Amino acid sequence: MQITDTRTRNRLLLVLFVGVLMGALDIAIVGPALPAIQAQFGVDDRALAWVFTVYVLANLVGTPLMAKLSDRAGRRSIYVLNVAMFAAGSLVVALSPTFAVLLLGRAIQGLGAGGIFPVASAVIGDTFPVEKRGSALGLIGAVFGIAFLVGPILGGVILLALNWHWLFLINLPIAAALIVAALRLLPSTRPNVQRPFDWAGMIVLTALLTAMTYGMNQLDTANVRASLATPQVWGFLLLALLLVPIFVWIEKRAADPVLHLSLFTKRQMTLVNLFAALSGFAEAALVFVPALLVAAFAVPESTASFMLLPVVLVMAIGSPLAGRTLDRTGSRTVVLIGTGVLTVGMLMVGLLPISLALFYVAGVLVGLGLSWLLGAPLRYIMLNEAPRSQRAASQAALALSTRVGQLTGGALVGAVAASMGGGVVGYQQAFVIIGLVSAAFIVLALGLKKRHEELATVQRNEQAEGAASVA
């Protein structure tokens, strides 16, 4: 059901924007609170890392689960459920008497947040006309850049005035306002035919993602060979690999699979998932940039982190710009430009002598390239290609592909840097590899549909959906 009234669309977009921002902020805003959390519960650094890890893992599991539920039960009910779960998790974290309860709260938060972004993207596909989708997705995609800019600052301000518990309690009134607005504005339609939920597929996928995430997180990038020999790494990665054919077998036989394998078999969708993995692969490299800056310029770690702000700022600006360009030129042009700019930026860092001027120029190019890949363009293609009944699931597939890229990219950059002896040379070699992989994707981008082909696909899908609704 497309919304023709501009004012109503803008209100709906605001509700979606704030919901995604709330979930994204809780990744960035928690950083300043970690020392206080560690001091209160008396845990070591390895245990403290689970404040992030359990959120990411639950987010990863929640994405396909909530996306599938929204395709079955309707966008509005699942969006409200996601926001309510996020609020409940925030309350559990804020009132947690033990560290284990705090981790439980973070898992509930992550599970709820996992569905907010794909459901929001699917709502845009359901309600916005095709000529407005790019701009809307670009605005939603800019949320993550804004969150990483504002999050640490907001967290620091709240900690100065209050204590770390308020970083989570502040979510409660925001979530309450979102639930009221979502109940008024979000569509509530659902499929007429309900098939049995694919619990077997969901359980196997959860085990697969958990094993993959845990195995990759236990990898010691400073000593890859030794860590690969430990059961915590090879055992869990092997388990994830063995579960893949089992999951495929279950999904082929499920009446309503949790993840439609057709999302990975059609040419256009296969290319989009590959580009999602590339964007995650390149995004993971940004985690190691402060280490490169410390080695290259002998600056403190805090200074190196602030030197990344121009990159993040460009990403926040570039995403809505990419969305507006999508509406005029189509996704093929945007993806080509984004991949080309990302390639140039990565190779500049990897091949040229490091200087401050070079870093900022290359950093702007990397940030701009990522902003033109992450978020709007790939989600735009999926919304155009996937039938209405699979729109949220298609967004979940993109999120899974991006996460696989992030996990693989982080492990690869650390492994290459360590194998080259660390320091500037080691990190530069890692960026060269990412640049070369990105360059190969420029050729793949030529296989994406042109603008007139995209519009024809959208028209065919809308005609088919119209005929199905009449029937």
C-alpha positions, 0 to 999 in steps of 0.5 A, a space after each residue: 500500500 503506497 502512501 501518496 500524501 507527502 506529509 504522512 510519508 515524512 511522519 512515517 520516515 521520521 518514526 523509522 529514522 528515530 527507531 534505527 538511530 536508537 538501535 545504532 546509538 546503543 553500539 556507539 554510546 556504550 563505549 564511554 561507559 565500559 570503564 565504569 561497568 568494569 569497575 562496578 562488576 569487577 570483570 576483566 577485559 576479555 569478559 568486558 568485551 562480551 558487552 559488545 559481542 553478545 549484542 552483535 551476536 543477538 543482533 545477527 540472530 534477530 535480523 533474519 528472525 524478526 524480518 521473517 516474522 514481519 513478512 508473516 505477521 505484518 510490519 507494524 506489530 513486529 516493529 512495535 515488538 522490536 522497539 519494546 524488546 529493545 526498551 525491555 533489554 535497556 531496562 534490564 541492563 540499567 537495573 542489572 545486579 550482576 554482570 551476567 544479568 547485564 549481558 542478558 539485557 544486552 542480548 535482549 537489546 540486540 535481538 530487538 534491534 536486529 529487526 528494526 533496520 530490515 523492517 524499516 527498509 521493508 516498510 519503505 519498500 511497501 509504502 514509498 513509490 519507487 522514485 522516492 525510495 532511494 532518498 528515504 533509504 539514503 536518509 535511513 542509511 545515514 543513521 549509522 554515520 550520525 550514531 558513531 559521530 554523536 554516540 561517544 559525545 552523548 555518552 560522555 555528556 550523560 556520564 558527566 551529569 549522571 551515571 552509566 545506567 542513564 545511558 540505557 534508561 534514556 531509551 525508555 521514553 524514546 521507545 514509548 513515543 516510538 511505539 505510540 507513533 508506530 501504532 498510528 502510522 505503520 501499515 498493518 497488512 499481513 499475508 492472507 495465507 499463513 504457512 507453518 513457521 520454519 523453526 528447524 531452519 531458524 534453530 540451525 541458522 542460529 547455531 550456524 551464526 553463533 558458531 561462526 561469530 564465536 569462532 571468528 571473535 576468538 581468532 587471535 590476529 596477532 598469532 593466527 596460526 597458533 589460534 587456528 589450532 585451538 578448539 575455540 576457533 577451528 572447532 566452532 568454524 568447522 561446526 559453522 561450515 558443517 551446518 551450512 549444507 544442513 541449513 540449505 537442505 532444510 530451507 529447500 524443503 520448508 513450506 515457508 523458509 526463514 531465508 529464501 534461497 532464491 535471494 542468493 540464486 538470481 543474478 541481481 540478488 547474488 551480485 547485491 549480496 556479494 557487494 554487501 559482503 564487500 562493504 562489510 569487508 572494507 568497513 571492518 578495515 576502519 577498525 584498524 585505522 587508529 592502529 595504523 595512525 599510531 604506528 605512522 604518526 606516533 600519536 596517542 590512541 585517543 587522538 588517532 580515534 578522533 582523526 577518524 571523524 572526517 571519515 565518519 562525517 563523510 559517510 553521514 553526508 554521503 549516504 543521503 546523497 547516494 539516495 538522491 542520486 539513486 532516484 535519478 540515475 538508478 543503482 548501477 551508476 551509484 554502485 559503480 561510483 562507490 566501488 571505484 572511489 572506495 578502490 582509489 582510497 584503499 590503494 592510496 593508503 596501501 601504496 603511497 607513503 603515509 602523510 597526514 594530507 594523504 590520509 585525510 584525502 584517502 579517508 574521505 574517499 573511503 568514507 564516500 565510497 562506503 556510504 555509496 555502498 552501505 545502506 541505500 543502493 543495495 537495499 534499493 535493489 533488493 526492494 525492487 527485486 524481491 516480492 512484497 512477501 519477501 521484502 523484509 527477509 531480503 533485507 535480512 539477507 543483506 545484513 547477514 552478507 554484510 556481517 560475514 564480510 565484517 567478520 572475514 575482513 577484520 580477521 584478514 586485516 589483522 592476520 595480514 598485518 601480523 604476518 608482515 610484522 605489524 606496523 605501517 608496512 603490515 597495515 598497508 599491505 592489508 589495505 592493498 589487498 582490500 583495494 584489489 578485491 574492491 577493484 575486481 568488484 568494479 567489473 561485477 558492478 557492470 552486471 547490475 541492471 541499468 535504470 530502465 531495466 530496474 523500472 521495468 522490474 518494479 512495474 512487473 512486480 507491482 502488476 503481479 502483486 496487484 493481480 495477486 491481491 485481486 485474486 
